[in-house]
């Protein structure tokens, strides 16, 4: 990879600045509007992962979210106690458990996602068409950027 030029460094600084701002404003709006207590971000990440891959193991959660195995195990145990996920033992190896999102947690996650989507859709509607198109065009590149940062950290 080449060295970042001044324009690229400014772009990197802009992304680093705007990403948490966007996250914070969405979180604050949801905190005010959502009827249930919001789980910590790491629990939401586990819910998203297990919804995308029903039957994921604790080890897969640890690997995907870059957690220490004992921390992932404690996190999953707390989520089982809270009724967010359920464990089912593997049929071949009883030491392995597969994780599934509970119906209640799925419903709450969908409601929270609908809130976030609504906030962003309303804000997008207030932007100029060219601004909306620039955001639409940037999404694949932002996804690639996230994957690159993650891969570099492994």
ZIWOJO-V486816 format. One record per residue. N is the residue number from 1. RES is the residue in one small letter. PSI is psi in radians with two decimals (999 if undefined). OMEGA is omega as a letter, one per 30 degrees, with the letter a starting at -180 (none if undefined). NEAR is the number of other C-alpha atoms within 8 Angstrom. Layout:
N:RES:PSI:OMEGA:NEAR
N:RES:PSI:OMEGA:NEAR
//
This chain:
1:x:2.46:l:2
2:x:2.91:l:3
3:x:2.50:l:4
4:x:2.29:l:7
5:x:3.07:a:6
6:x:-0.71:l:6
7:x:-0.73:l:7
8:x:-0.67:l:8
9:x:-0.71:l:9
10:x:-0.67:l:8
11:x:-0.81:l:8
12:x:-0.77:l:8
13:x:-0.66:l:8
14:x:-0.74:l:8
15:x:-0.77:l:8
16:x:-0.59:a:8
17:x:-0.77:a:8
18:x:-0.56:a:8
19:x:-0.89:l:8
20:x:-0.52:l:8
21:x:-0.81:l:8
22:x:-0.77:l:8
23:x:-0.81:a:8
24:x:-0.77:a:8
25:x:-0.63:l:8
26:x:-0.76:l:10
27:x:-0.79:a:8
28:x:-0.73:l:8
29:x:-0.80:a:8
30:x:-0.69:l:11
31:x:-0.66:a:9
32:x:-0.54:a:6
33:x:-0.33:a:6
34:x:2.36:a:10
35:x:-0.20:a:4
36:x:2.67:l:5
37:x:2.41:a:6
38:x:2.23:l:6
39:x:2.76:l:6
40:x:2.71:a:6
41:x:-0.68:a:6
42:x:-0.61:l:6
43:x:-0.67:l:10
44:x:-0.66:l:9
45:x:-0.70:l:9
46:x:-0.79:l:10
47:x:-0.79:l:12
48:x:-0.78:a:8
49:x:-0.82:a:9
50:x:-0.52:l:13
51:x:-0.69:l:10
52:x:-0.58:a:6
53:x:1.27:l:7
54:x:2.37:a:10
55:x:0.07:l:8
56:x:2.64:l:11
57:x:2.89:l:10
58:x:-0.67:l:13
59:x:-0.75:l:8
60:x:-0.68:l:8
61:x:-0.82:a:14
62:x:-0.82:a:13
63:x:-0.83:a:8
64:x:-0.68:a:7
65:x:0.08:l:8
66:x:0.88:l:7
67:x:2.69:l:10
68:x:2.49:a:7
69:x:-0.73:a:9
70:x:-0.58:l:6
71:x:-0.70:l:9
72:x:-0.71:l:13
73:x:-0.79:l:9
74:x:-0.70:l:8
75:x:-0.83:l:9
76:x:-0.72:l:10
77:x:-0.75:l:8
78:x:-0.65:l:8
79:x:-0.57:l:11
80:x:-0.81:l:11
81:x:-0.65:a:7
82:x:-0.07:l:7
83:x:0.38:a:10
84:x:-0.66:l:12
85:x:2.78:l:14
86:x:2.64:l:10
87:x:2.45:l:9
88:x:2.22:a:8
89:x:2.56:l:10
90:x:2.45:a:10
91:x:-0.51:a:5
92:x:-0.56:a:4
93:x:1.78:a:7
94:x:-0.21:l:8
95:x:-0.34:a:6
96:x:2.37:l:8
97:x:2.60:l:11
98:x:2.50:a:13
99:x:2.50:l:14
100:x:2.44:l:13
101:x:2.38:l:13
102:x:2.79:l:10
103:x:-0.71:l:6
104:x:-0.82:a:8
105:x:-0.68:l:11
106:x:-0.78:l:10
107:x:-0.75:l:8
108:x:-0.72:l:9
109:x:-0.70:l:9
110:x:-0.67:l:8
111:x:-0.73:l:8
112:x:-0.73:l:10
113:x:-0.66:l:8
114:x:-0.68:l:8
115:x:-0.91:a:10
116:x:-0.81:a:10
117:x:-0.71:l:8
118:x:-0.76:l:8
119:x:-0.83:a:9
120:x:-0.72:l:8
121:x:-0.75:l:8
122:x:-0.75:l:8
123:x:-0.71:l:8
124:x:-0.66:l:8
125:x:-0.43:l:7
126:x:-0.19:a:6
127:x:2.85:l:8
128:x:2.61:l:7
129:x:-0.67:a:6
130:x:-0.62:l:6
131:x:-0.74:l:8
132:x:-0.75:a:10
133:x:-0.66:l:8
134:x:-0.70:l:8
135:x:-0.78:l:8
136:x:-0.78:a:7
137:x:-0.50:a:8
138:x:-0.37:a:8
139:x:-0.85:l:8
140:x:-0.68:a:7
141:x:-0.66:l:8
142:x:-0.67:l:8
143:x:-0.75:l:8
144:x:-0.67:l:8
145:x:-0.79:l:8
146:x:-0.75:l:8
147:x:-0.68:l:8
148:x:-0.75:l:8
149:x:-0.74:a:8
150:x:-0.81:a:8
151:x:-0.63:a:7
152:x:-0.42:a:6
153:x:-0.04:a:5
154:x:999:none:4
//
